[in-house]
Structures are given as structure tokens and as C-alpha cells.
Amino acid sequence: MDQTYYPPRRKLTRDTAALLARAHRQTGLTYEQAGEMCGIDGSYFRRLTIGERCPSRSVAQRIVFALDLDDETAHRLMSESVDKTNRR
């Protein structure tokens, strides 16, 4: 029997997800269009905006630049992102 431990997925806080959702709405883009601009799938982008997922640091950086996020939203998104270089 496989006893592999899978840690729970990290999620964005409700406040950060709401800031990202607001920034997305202001662009007028669909989830698919925003995702394409950020180099991610549109459904994954949607999950970020509702707080179901937490992006890696590189994805968060792409979102910050592609959507030209304001300083507060960018800072919160980056501070909650996951640094995949330190994973085991």
C-alpha cells in the first residue's frame, strides 16, 4: 500500500484572491485571455482568483507583469506564492 504523504495544497488568502479578482475584472479580459497573457491555463487563473490555488513564485511574477498589478496586490501575491526551488 502506498503510504506517500501529500501535503495539503496551499491556497491564496481570501483577501489576496479578491484583490487579484478585482485586478482581473479591471482588465476586461476573459480567464482564458488573462491566463494566456500569464503563460498559464485559463482555468488555473480562475482558481487563483477564487482562492482555490496558490501560484509558484515564477507564475506570480508573470501575473504581476502581465496584468500590471498595483503595488499592494503584487506584494501580497508575491508574499503568498510558493518558492518551488526549495521543494524536496
C-alpha positions in Angstrom: 0.0 0.0 0.0 1.3 3.4 -0.9 2.0 5.5 2.2 3.2 8.6 0.4 2.4 11.8 2.2 1.0 14.6 0.1 0.9 17.9 1.9 -2.3 19.9 1.5 -2.3 22.4 -1.3 -1.6 25.9 -0.4 -4.3 28.5 -1.3 -4.2 32.2 -1.6 -5.9 34.1 1.3 -9.4 35.3 0.6 -8.2 38.9 0.6 -5.4 38.3 -1.9 -7.7 36.3 -4.1 -10.2 39.1 -4.0 -7.5 41.7 -5.0 -6.4 39.5 -7.9 -10.0 39.0 -9.0 -10.6 42.8 -8.9 -7.4 43.4 -10.9 -8.6 40.8 -13.4 -12.1 42.4 -13.8 -10.4 45.8 -14.4 -8.6 44.3 -17.4 -11.8 43.3 -19.1 -10.1 40.0 -20.2 -11.6 36.5 -20.0 -9.9 34.0 -17.7 -8.5 32.3 -20.8 -7.1 35.6 -22.2 -5.6 36.5 -18.8 -4.2 33.1 -18.4 -2.6 33.2 -21.9 -1.0 36.5 -21.1 0.5 35.0 -18.0 1.5 31.7 -19.6 -0.9 29.6 -17.6 -4.2 27.8 -18.3 -7.3 30.0 -18.0 -9.0 27.5 -15.6 -5.9 27.7 -13.3 -6.0 31.5 -13.4 -9.7 31.3 -12.4 -8.8 29.1 -9.5 -6.3 31.6 -8.3 -8.9 34.4 -8.4 -11.3 32.5 -6.2 -8.6 31.3 -3.8 -8.5 27.7 -4.7 -4.8 27.6 -5.6 -1.6 29.3 -4.8 0.9 30.1 -7.6 4.6 29.4 -7.7 6.9 32.4 -7.4 7.6 32.3 -11.2 3.8 32.3 -12.1 3.1 35.1 -9.6 5.8 37.2 -11.2 4.3 36.6 -14.7 0.9 37.6 -13.4 2.3 40.8 -11.8 3.9 41.9 -15.0 1.2 40.7 -17.5 -1.6 42.3 -15.6 0.4 45.3 -14.4 -0.8 44.8 -10.8 -0.8 47.6 -8.3 1.9 47.6 -5.6 -0.4 46.1 -2.9 -1.8 43.3 -5.0 1.7 42.5 -6.4 3.3 42.4 -2.9 0.6 40.2 -1.4 0.6 37.8 -4.4 4.4 37.5 -4.3 4.5 37.1 -0.5 2.0 34.2 -0.6 3.5 32.5 -3.7 5.3 29.2 -3.3 9.1 29.1 -3.8 9.4 25.8 -5.8 13.2 25.9 -5.7 13.2 24.8 -2.0 11.0 21.8 -2.6 12.3 18.4 -1.8 
